[in-house]
Structure formats: structure tokens, C-alpha cells
Amino acid sequence: MKLKELIGQLTVAAMTADPETEITGISYDSRKTEPGDLFVAIRGFETDGHQYIPKALERGASVILCETITDALAASAVSYVQVEDSRLALALCSCAFFGNPSEEMFMIGFTGTSGKTSSTVLLKYVLEETRGMKVGLIGTLGIQIGDRELHSEHTTPESYELQKLLRRMADEGCRVAVMEVSSHALELKRVAGIRYNTAVYTNLSQDHLDLHGSMENYAAAKRILFNHCDTACVNLDDAWGRFMVADNACPVMFYGSSEQAELRSENARLLPDRVIFDTVYAGRRIPSQLHVPGSFASQNALAVMAAALTVGIPPEESAVALAKAHGVRGRLESLPTDGNYHVFTDYSHKPDALEKVLKSLRPSTTGRLICVFGCGGDRDRLKRPIMAKIAADNADFVILTSDNPRTEDPEAILDEIEPGIAGSKTPYIRICDRIEAIHRAIDMAEDGDVILLAGKGHEDYQIIGHEKHHMDEREIVADWMQHRKAGNRP
């Protein structure tokens, strides 16, 4: 592809490169640069890609796309294109390089703090079940092209990898692509150049303030999605819902339990393994259920129904499909036990999510509600005591433990969590080793107790330092059951 075709949508500040130069690839990591590439120098959080321009040139880059004319460029006859924002340029160039694949599919993007993963997985199921569509899925649990699963490091991949993936989905016959669109992806312009047919907003609660600095900035990042969509589906029960689509010209469908919601839930009943409710739409009352415990499950179901409506699927059909769907891995996932008690693993690693999950489990808990949780290292430190207080306010016993400590001292993280629970009437203990903490919770369980293992959910690893170590809570619980079955009960 010629350079002029790649940069046609860019605002170019300066340029020495020949527009007719043939570009055979795009790279933004000098270690992966190949001869004939356009190398895009991006300023990251930890390093500046401009420093690696000489390395990219050594590896055969044909043209450099950058924000600053470095000494290496100024002192040589290197071909370059200067732009104001190289992140945006990478996204737009990637769209062009792969032939704008998003234009060949119906694009649905979900954003919000909680509910994105469950909703996207359930929507994929509904589309397949009701219309037999081949659907591409991109999100926290990985990537799916139809029934084939691929691995992903990020909820929303970097723009080049994202466009490459969308190209693959379109080429393999996907009619719809369903995506989780994170605030990072929006802020860092990973999804720039994509026009979403439908954008769905779930909710907003404290998270990622280490990147955004304030809830206002966090909300503003989420709002970007709704400036690039044809139809918006918005949770009216959430305080930030109207903000997301204020002054937005596209049609908006509000969902929730409010009377003002176009698509709403009524008469919700919480059972130990599901939620049952009525969906009300256009004067019709539709019996609905989802095999996930908790009041938030009905909100996720409504989000799915709203998105499905924009594809032409009426709520009656969505309700039938959702009633047959089972839970999502790591989202209030029930694990087998050896007694009359329950163990759930859930990805709730944010204050609002933890509170919602604990409150959703309370109505069906006849014994004690035991919460095992920690907080990730190198992440928002402000939420640590907040989550401890939430656990103390909503559980009967709390075990503070490690999550993904990363480069922080695990005990130091617990020191910052503990003030939120110290002095409360809720008993708690500290067990830094997460496996030992899970064992202790199981060993103390009595009839009717419910154990929530919060924070890891679908993850099958623990990050210590910069390395991932295998750790799957499903395996930990199953192995401990076998240990107890062998006569090693406490």
C-alpha cells in the first residue's frame, strides 16, 4: 500500500517522505519492525517511542511517523511524516492498512465500569441463538471468532492489533462484532476510526483513577464512545447515564427499572441461582430470567435486550435465549463444594462491583457471607480502604488477602486495605497467601454459608513482580475438596 493511502485521513504538520513510497507493514514496537514498515513513534506511560527511531531504522523501517523531529531524523535524510498525535495516526493508518474492516460488520461497543464482559458474552449468545449469526467478540475474557477462542492481553487491543483482528473477523464471515470498549482504549485512541452502529453504556463507579485522575475525567473518557455511534443504549438507573448522551445527536434507548426507561424491568425476584423479572417494552410484558444471581443480572439482561433490538431482535426472542444461557466464566461463577455451603468466584475488583456482588448474594444466604478479597498492586490505591469498608458493611466475615501484587509488597497493600475495616464490628483476618486464604474460608464454612472469592474471577494467574504465575481458583477449590475428601478436614 502506498504511503499516501495510509495517511490520507491525517493532518500532516511536516513531511519529507515520498507519498508514493510502498509500505508493507505498520509497527510501533521497534523490536517487531520489519523492512518496508511505517514505524509509528508513540509516547507511552513508561517509555517514548521516539527514542527507538534509530532502532526501527536499523531494522529497515521505510518511513517514520512521529510527533517530534528527533536529532536522528534531523541529522539524516530519513523519510518521515510529522503529526500532532501519533496515537490517533496509528489508529487511522491501521484502519486504512486493513481496509476499514469495521465498515463490513455491524459494530456494537459496550462501555462502563461493570457489566461489560457479562453483557457482551450474553449478547453474542443471543445473536447466535436467535439468528444463527457468526459473531466476533473482543473483551476481558479474550477473543472469539464464532466458536473459536483466541488469547488477548488487553480488554481492547492496541489499534493496529484491533484492526488486524477485525479484518480477520470480517474475512471469516462475522456479520457482527461485539466489543468491550475500555476507558483506556477510548482515552488512548485505540478505537479511533471505528464508527459503532450501537454503543451501550452500563454504569460508572470508581476505577482507573490512576489514569484518569477524577471521576469526571473517567466519565468523559467513557463518553467519547457516544460521539462515534449511530444508536446509543444507556442505563438510566445509573447517575452518569444522561451525561453520556447529553447533546448527542444520535437516537438513544434508555433501559433500567425507571418508569422513564423505554425498556425496563419490573417485579424482580432474586433466587440463589438466578434472577426472574418482567421486561416491559412498548406496552408488552415479557417474562424473563437469567441464570445469574443478583439484581445487577437483570440490568445486564436489559443491556443485552436493548442492543439486540438495534439489530432487529425483539425482546421476546432475547428473553427466550437468555433463559437458556448460563453464567459467564468468572462472573459470580458457582464452584462445586463438598457440603451445604456455596463458593462463588467473581472478578469484582472495584468498590462498586464488590458492593453489588455482596448485596446480590445476601438475600439467598441463610448462614454467613464470607468475603475473601485483596487489591491489585500498581493500581488505584485510593480504593483499597474503600473496598475494605464495603466488605465490612456487607459481609459477616472478611479475609484480607493478596490479589495481583505486581511490583508492590503484598503485605504493604494489606496495610493500606486494613484501615477501611479496622474498628468495624465485622470480624476479619489477614492471610497474605491467597491459596491459604481460600483454604481457610472453606474450612470455616458451615451449613448455609456463602463464600465470595472476589477479584480474580476468570483469571488463572497471579502477577508477582512482572511475572505471571499459574493460579486458578477453580483448581484451588477443587483440589482442596479432594484434600478434605481424603480425610484431611480441619
C-alpha positions as CSV (number, residue, x, y, z in Angstrom):
1,M,0.0,0.0,0.0
2,K,1.3,3.4,-0.9
3,L,2.1,5.9,1.9
4,K,-0.4,8.4,0.6
5,E,-3.2,5.9,1.0
6,L,-2.3,5.3,4.6
7,I,-2.0,8.9,5.7
8,G,-5.0,10.2,3.7
9,Q,-7.0,10.9,6.8
10,L,-4.2,12.5,8.8
11,T,-3.4,16.2,9.4
12,V,0.3,16.3,8.5
13,A,2.5,19.0,10.0
14,A,5.6,18.3,8.0
15,M,6.8,15.6,5.7
16,T,9.9,14.5,3.8
17,A,8.7,11.1,2.8
18,D,7.6,10.4,-0.8
19,P,3.8,9.8,-0.8
20,E,4.4,7.1,-3.4
21,T,6.5,5.0,-1.1
22,E,5.3,1.4,-0.8
23,I,4.5,0.5,2.8
24,T,4.4,-3.3,3.5
25,G,3.5,-3.1,7.2
26,I,3.0,-0.9,10.3
27,S,4.8,-1.2,13.6
28,Y,5.0,0.8,16.8
29,D,7.5,-1.5,18.6
30,S,11.0,-1.2,17.2
31,R,11.7,-4.8,18.2
32,K,9.0,-6.0,15.8
33,T,9.8,-3.6,13.0
34,E,10.4,-5.2,9.6
35,P,11.8,-3.9,6.3
36,G,9.3,-1.7,4.5
37,D,7.4,-0.8,7.6
38,L,5.9,2.5,8.6
39,F,7.2,2.9,12.2
40,V,4.9,5.0,14.4
41,A,6.6,6.6,17.4
42,I,4.2,6.7,20.3
43,R,4.7,8.3,23.7
44,G,3.8,5.7,26.3
45,F,3.4,5.8,30.1
46,E,6.8,4.2,30.7
47,T,8.8,5.0,27.6
48,D,8.8,7.2,24.5
49,G,8.8,5.5,21.1
50,H,10.8,8.5,19.7
51,Q,13.8,7.1,21.5
52,Y,13.6,3.9,19.4
53,I,13.5,5.5,16.0
54,P,17.2,4.6,15.3
55,K,16.5,1.0,16.2
56,A,13.5,1.0,13.9
57,L,15.6,2.4,11.1
58,E,18.3,-0.3,11.7
59,R,15.6,-2.9,11.3
60,G,14.5,-1.5,7.9
61,A,11.7,0.9,8.5
62,S,10.9,2.8,5.3
63,V,9.2,5.8,6.8
64,I,8.9,7.2,10.4
65,L,5.7,8.7,11.6
66,C,6.3,10.9,14.7
67,E,5.3,13.9,16.7
68,T,8.8,15.4,17.2
69,I,11.6,15.7,14.8
70,T,14.4,14.0,16.7
71,D,18.1,14.5,16.2
72,A,18.3,11.2,14.5
73,L,15.8,12.4,11.9
74,A,17.1,16.0,11.6
75,A,20.7,14.8,11.1
76,S,19.9,12.4,8.2
77,A,17.9,12.0,5.1
78,V,15.3,9.8,6.7
79,S,11.8,9.9,5.3
80,Y,9.3,11.0,7.9
81,V,5.8,12.2,8.4
82,Q,5.2,14.6,11.4
83,V,1.8,14.7,13.0
84,E,0.4,16.2,16.2
85,D,-1.0,13.0,17.7
86,S,0.8,9.7,16.7
87,R,-1.6,7.6,18.7
88,L,-4.5,8.9,16.6
89,A,-2.3,8.5,13.5
90,L,-1.6,4.8,14.3
91,A,-5.3,4.1,14.6
92,L,-6.3,5.8,11.4
93,C,-3.4,4.3,9.4
94,S,-4.2,0.9,10.8
95,C,-7.8,1.3,9.6
96,A,-6.6,2.2,6.1
97,F,-4.0,-0.6,6.0
98,F,-6.6,-3.3,6.8
99,G,-9.2,-1.8,4.5
100,N,-11.6,-0.4,7.2
101,P,-12.9,-3.8,8.3
102,S,-15.4,-2.3,10.8
103,E,-17.4,-1.0,7.9
104,E,-18.1,-4.5,6.8
105,M,-19.7,-5.6,10.1
106,F,-22.4,-4.4,12.5
107,M,-20.3,-2.9,15.3
108,I,-21.6,-3.0,18.9
109,G,-19.5,-1.5,21.7
110,F,-20.1,-1.8,25.4
111,T,-18.5,0.7,27.9
112,G,-18.9,1.1,31.6
113,T,-17.2,0.1,34.8
114,S,-19.1,-3.2,35.4
115,G,-21.2,-5.5,33.3
116,K,-19.3,-5.2,30.0
117,T,-18.0,-8.7,30.0
118,S,-21.1,-10.5,31.0
119,S,-23.3,-8.4,28.6
120,T,-21.0,-8.9,25.6
121,V,-20.8,-12.6,26.1
122,L,-24.6,-12.9,26.6
123,L,-25.3,-10.7,23.6
124,K,-23.1,-13.0,21.4
125,Y,-25.1,-15.9,22.6
126,V,-28.4,-14.2,21.9
127,L,-27.4,-13.2,18.3
128,E,-26.2,-16.8,17.6
129,E,-29.2,-18.4,19.2
130,T,-31.9,-16.3,17.7
131,R,-30.4,-15.5,14.2
132,G,-27.6,-18.0,13.7
133,M,-25.2,-15.2,13.1
134,K,-21.5,-15.6,13.2
135,V,-20.3,-13.1,15.8
136,G,-16.8,-11.8,16.7
137,L,-16.2,-11.0,20.4
138,I,-13.4,-8.8,21.9
139,G,-13.1,-8.4,25.6
140,T,-11.7,-9.2,29.0
141,L,-12.2,-13.0,28.6
142,G,-10.3,-12.9,25.3
143,I,-11.3,-13.0,21.7
144,Q,-13.8,-15.3,19.9
145,I,-14.4,-15.6,16.2
146,G,-17.6,-17.7,16.1
147,D,-16.9,-20.6,18.4
148,R,-13.1,-20.3,18.1
149,E,-11.2,-18.7,21.0
150,L,-8.0,-16.6,20.8
151,H,-5.9,-15.0,23.5
152,S,-5.7,-11.3,24.2
153,E,-3.6,-9.3,26.6
154,H,-5.9,-6.3,26.8
155,T,-9.7,-5.7,27.1
156,T,-9.4,-3.6,23.9
157,P,-6.2,-4.3,21.9
158,E,-4.0,-1.6,20.6
159,S,-5.3,-0.1,17.4
160,Y,-3.1,-1.9,15.0
161,E,-3.9,-5.3,16.5
162,L,-7.5,-4.4,16.8
163,Q,-7.9,-3.5,13.1
164,K,-5.9,-6.7,12.1
165,L,-8.4,-8.7,14.3
166,L,-11.4,-7.0,12.8
167,R,-10.1,-7.7,9.3
168,R,-9.8,-11.4,10.3
169,M,-13.3,-11.4,11.7
170,A,-14.8,-9.9,8.5
171,D,-12.8,-12.2,6.3
172,E,-14.0,-15.2,8.2
173,G,-17.7,-14.3,7.8
174,C,-18.6,-12.5,11.0
175,R,-21.7,-10.3,10.5
176,V,-21.5,-8.7,13.9
177,A,-18.5,-7.7,16.1
178,V,-19.3,-7.2,19.8
179,M,-16.6,-5.3,21.8
180,E,-15.9,-4.2,25.3
181,V,-14.5,-0.7,24.9
182,S,-12.5,0.3,27.9
183,S,-11.8,3.8,29.1
184,H,-8.1,3.2,28.4
185,A,-9.0,2.3,24.8
186,L,-11.0,5.5,24.4
187,E,-8.5,7.8,26.1
188,L,-5.6,6.3,24.2
189,K,-7.5,6.3,20.9
190,R,-7.3,2.6,20.2
191,V,-10.7,2.6,18.7
192,A,-10.4,5.8,16.7
193,G,-11.6,5.4,13.2
194,I,-14.4,3.0,14.1
195,R,-18.0,4.0,13.7
196,Y,-20.2,1.9,16.0
197,N,-23.7,1.1,14.9
198,T,-24.6,0.6,18.5
199,A,-22.9,1.9,21.7
200,V,-24.1,0.6,25.1
201,Y,-23.4,2.2,28.5
202,T,-23.7,0.0,31.6
203,N,-22.6,2.1,34.7
204,L,-19.8,4.1,36.3
205,S,-18.1,3.6,39.6
206,Q,-14.6,4.4,41.0
207,D,-11.9,2.7,38.9
208,H,-8.8,3.6,36.9
209,L,-8.4,6.9,38.7
210,D,-4.7,6.2,38.5
211,L,-5.0,7.0,34.7
212,H,-7.9,9.5,34.7
213,G,-7.4,11.4,37.9
214,S,-11.0,12.0,38.7
215,M,-14.5,10.6,38.2
216,E,-15.3,13.5,35.9
217,N,-12.3,12.6,33.7
218,Y,-13.2,8.9,33.8
219,A,-16.8,9.7,32.7
220,A,-15.5,12.0,30.0
221,A,-13.4,9.2,28.6
222,K,-16.4,6.8,28.5
223,R,-18.4,9.5,26.8
224,I,-16.1,9.5,23.8
225,L,-17.8,6.3,22.6
226,F,-21.1,8.0,22.2
227,N,-19.7,10.6,19.8
228,H,-18.9,7.8,17.4
229,C,-22.1,5.8,17.2
230,D,-25.4,5.7,15.3
231,T,-27.6,4.5,18.2
232,A,-27.0,4.6,22.0
233,C,-28.4,2.3,24.6
234,V,-28.0,3.8,28.1
235,N,-28.7,2.6,31.6
236,L,-31.0,5.2,33.1
237,D,-30.6,3.8,36.6
238,D,-27.0,5.0,36.6
239,A,-26.3,8.5,37.8
240,W,-24.0,9.2,34.9
241,G,-26.3,7.8,32.3
242,R,-27.8,11.0,30.9
243,F,-24.3,12.6,31.0
244,M,-23.1,10.0,28.5
245,V,-25.5,11.2,25.8
246,A,-26.0,14.8,26.7
247,D,-26.0,16.9,23.5
248,N,-25.7,13.7,21.5
249,A,-27.5,13.8,18.1
250,C,-28.0,10.0,17.7
251,P,-31.1,8.2,18.8
252,V,-31.0,7.0,22.5
253,M,-32.7,4.0,24.0
254,F,-32.8,4.2,27.8
255,Y,-33.1,0.9,29.8
256,G,-33.4,0.2,33.5
257,S,-36.0,0.0,36.2
258,S,-37.1,3.6,36.0
259,E,-40.6,4.4,34.6
260,Q,-38.8,6.7,32.1
261,A,-36.9,3.9,30.6
262,E,-38.1,2.7,27.2
263,L,-37.0,-0.8,28.1
264,R,-37.5,-1.6,31.8
265,S,-37.6,-4.4,34.3
266,E,-40.3,-4.9,36.9
267,N,-41.1,-7.4,39.7
268,A,-37.5,-8.7,40.0
269,R,-37.1,-11.8,42.3
270,L,-33.7,-12.9,43.4
271,L,-33.1,-16.7,43.8
272,P,-29.9,-18.4,44.8
273,D,-29.1,-19.3,41.2
274,R,-31.0,-16.8,39.0
275,V,-33.0,-13.6,38.8
276,I,-36.6,-13.6,37.5
277,F,-38.3,-10.4,36.3
278,D,-40.7,-8.9,33.8
279,T,-39.4,-7.0,30.8
280,V,-41.7,-4.2,29.8
281,Y,-41.3,-2.7,26.3
282,A,-43.8,-0.9,24.0
283,G,-46.7,-1.8,26.3
284,R,-45.8,-5.5,26.3
285,R,-44.9,-7.5,29.4
286,I,-42.4,-10.3,28.8
287,P,-41.5,-12.9,31.4
288,S,-37.7,-13.0,31.7
289,Q,-35.0,-14.8,33.6
290,L,-31.2,-15.1,33.7
291,H,-29.3,-17.9,35.4
292,V,-27.1,-15.5,37.3
293,P,-27.8,-14.4,40.9
294,G,-28.1,-10.8,41.8
295,S,-30.1,-7.7,41.0
296,F,-27.5,-6.4,38.6
297,A,-28.1,-9.5,36.4
298,S,-31.4,-8.0,35.3
299,Q,-29.6,-4.8,34.3
300,N,-27.1,-6.9,32.2
301,A,-30.0,-8.7,30.6
302,L,-31.7,-5.4,29.7
303,A,-28.5,-4.1,28.2
304,V,-28.4,-7.2,26.0
305,M,-32.0,-6.9,25.0
306,A,-31.5,-3.2,24.2
307,A,-28.5,-3.9,22.0
308,A,-30.3,-6.9,20.3
309,L,-33.2,-4.5,19.5
310,T,-30.9,-2.4,17.4
311,V,-30.1,-5.5,15.4
312,G,-33.8,-6.2,14.9
313,I,-34.3,-8.8,17.5
314,P,-37.4,-8.2,19.7
315,P,-37.2,-8.6,23.5
316,E,-39.5,-11.7,23.4
317,E,-36.8,-13.6,21.4
318,S,-34.0,-12.3,23.5
319,A,-35.8,-13.4,26.7
320,V,-36.2,-16.9,25.4
321,A,-32.5,-17.1,24.6
322,L,-31.3,-15.5,27.8
323,A,-33.4,-18.0,29.8
324,K,-31.3,-20.8,28.3
325,A,-28.0,-19.1,28.8
326,H,-25.7,-20.0,31.6
327,G,-23.4,-17.7,33.6
328,V,-20.2,-16.2,32.3
329,R,-16.9,-17.5,33.5
330,G,-15.6,-15.6,36.5
331,R,-18.8,-13.6,36.9
332,L,-20.5,-14.9,40.1
333,E,-19.4,-18.4,38.9
334,S,-20.6,-21.1,41.3
335,L,-17.9,-23.7,42.2
336,P,-18.7,-27.2,43.4
337,T,-18.4,-27.8,47.1
338,D,-18.4,-30.8,49.4
339,G,-21.2,-29.6,51.7
340,N,-24.2,-27.5,52.2
341,Y,-22.5,-24.2,51.5
342,H,-21.7,-22.2,48.4
343,V,-18.5,-20.8,46.9
344,F,-18.6,-18.2,44.1
345,T,-15.6,-16.6,42.3
346,D,-16.1,-13.2,40.8
347,Y,-14.0,-10.6,39.1
348,S,-15.3,-7.8,41.4
349,H,-12.0,-5.9,42.0
350,K,-13.7,-2.4,42.1
351,P,-15.6,-0.9,45.0
352,D,-19.0,-0.7,43.2
353,A,-18.7,-4.2,41.8
354,L,-17.8,-5.7,45.2
355,E,-20.7,-4.0,46.8
356,K,-23.1,-5.1,44.1
357,V,-22.0,-8.7,44.3
358,L,-22.1,-8.9,48.1
359,K,-25.6,-7.4,48.2
360,S,-26.8,-9.7,45.5
361,L,-25.6,-12.7,47.5
362,R,-27.2,-11.6,50.8
363,P,-30.8,-12.4,50.0
364,S,-30.1,-16.1,49.4
365,T,-27.5,-16.5,52.2
366,T,-29.0,-18.4,55.2
367,G,-25.7,-18.6,57.1
368,R,-22.7,-16.3,57.0
369,L,-21.5,-14.3,54.0
370,I,-17.7,-14.7,53.9
371,C,-15.7,-12.4,51.7
372,V,-12.1,-13.1,50.6
373,F,-10.6,-10.2,48.7
374,G,-7.5,-8.1,48.1
375,C,-6.4,-5.2,45.8
376,G,-4.1,-5.2,42.9
377,G,-0.7,-3.6,43.1
378,D,0.4,-0.7,40.9
379,R,-3.2,0.3,40.6
380,D,-5.6,2.9,42.2
381,R,-4.5,3.0,45.8
382,L,-7.5,5.2,46.9
383,K,-9.9,2.3,46.5
384,R,-8.2,0.0,48.9
385,P,-9.7,1.1,52.3
386,I,-13.0,1.9,50.4
387,M,-13.3,-1.8,49.4
388,A,-12.4,-2.9,52.9
389,K,-15.3,-0.8,54.3
390,I,-17.6,-2.2,51.7
391,A,-16.7,-5.8,52.7
392,A,-17.1,-5.0,56.4
393,D,-20.5,-3.4,55.7
394,N,-21.9,-6.2,53.6
395,A,-20.2,-9.4,54.8
396,D,-20.2,-11.3,58.0
397,F,-16.6,-12.3,57.9
398,V,-13.7,-10.9,55.8
399,I,-10.4,-12.4,54.9
400,L,-7.9,-9.9,53.5
401,T,-5.5,-11.4,51.1
402,S,-3.4,-10.8,48.1
403,D,-4.7,-10.1,44.5
404,N,-2.1,-9.3,41.8
405,P,0.6,-7.6,43.9
406,R,2.7,-6.8,40.8
407,T,5.7,-4.8,41.9
408,E,4.3,-3.8,45.3
409,D,4.9,-5.6,48.6
410,P,1.7,-7.7,49.2
411,E,1.8,-7.0,53.0
412,A,2.1,-3.3,52.3
413,I,-1.0,-3.5,50.2
414,L,-2.9,-5.1,53.0
415,D,-1.6,-2.4,55.3
416,E,-3.4,0.1,53.1
417,I,-6.6,-2.0,52.8
418,E,-6.9,-2.7,56.6
419,P,-7.8,0.8,57.8
420,G,-11.1,0.5,56.0
421,I,-12.2,-2.4,58.1
422,A,-10.3,-1.9,61.4
423,G,-12.6,-0.8,64.1
424,S,-15.7,-2.2,62.5
425,K,-17.9,-4.9,64.1
426,T,-17.2,-7.3,61.3
427,P,-14.6,-9.9,62.2
428,Y,-11.7,-10.3,59.8
429,I,-8.2,-11.8,59.4
430,R,-5.2,-11.2,57.2
431,I,-3.8,-14.1,55.2
432,C,-1.5,-12.8,52.5
433,D,-1.1,-16.1,50.7
434,R,-4.3,-16.3,48.6
435,I,-4.3,-20.1,48.3
436,E,-4.1,-20.3,52.1
437,A,-6.8,-17.7,52.5
438,I,-9.2,-19.8,50.2
439,H,-8.4,-22.9,52.2
440,R,-9.2,-21.1,55.5
441,A,-12.5,-19.8,54.1
442,I,-13.6,-23.3,53.0
443,D,-12.5,-24.9,56.3
444,M,-14.5,-22.4,58.3
445,A,-17.7,-22.8,56.2
446,E,-20.8,-24.1,57.9
447,D,-24.2,-25.1,56.5
448,G,-25.9,-22.2,54.7
449,D,-22.7,-20.1,54.4
450,V,-21.7,-18.4,51.2
451,I,-18.1,-17.7,50.3
452,L,-17.2,-15.0,47.8
453,L,-13.7,-15.1,46.3
454,A,-13.5,-11.6,44.9
455,G,-11.1,-10.0,42.5
456,K,-9.8,-12.8,40.3
457,G,-12.8,-14.3,38.6
458,H,-11.8,-15.6,35.2
459,E,-8.0,-15.0,35.7
460,D,-6.0,-18.2,36.0
461,Y,-2.8,-16.4,37.1
462,Q,-1.3,-14.2,39.8
463,I,1.1,-11.4,38.8
464,I,4.0,-11.1,41.2
465,G,6.6,-8.6,40.1
466,H,6.5,-8.6,36.3
467,E,5.8,-12.4,36.0
468,K,2.5,-14.3,35.8
469,H,2.3,-17.4,38.0
470,H,-0.4,-20.0,37.3
471,M,-3.2,-19.8,39.9
472,D,-6.8,-20.8,39.1
473,E,-9.3,-20.5,41.9
474,R,-11.4,-23.3,40.3
475,E,-8.5,-25.6,40.7
476,I,-7.6,-24.4,44.1
477,V,-11.2,-25.1,45.4
478,A,-11.4,-28.5,43.6
479,D,-8.0,-29.6,44.9
480,W,-8.9,-28.6,48.5
481,M,-12.2,-30.6,48.2
482,Q,-10.2,-33.6,47.2
483,H,-7.8,-33.0,50.1
484,R,-10.8,-32.8,52.5
485,K,-12.4,-35.9,51.0
486,A,-9.2,-37.8,51.7
487,G,-9.8,-37.3,55.3
488,N,-7.8,-34.2,55.8
489,R,-10.6,-32.0,57.1
490,P,-9.6,-29.5,59.8
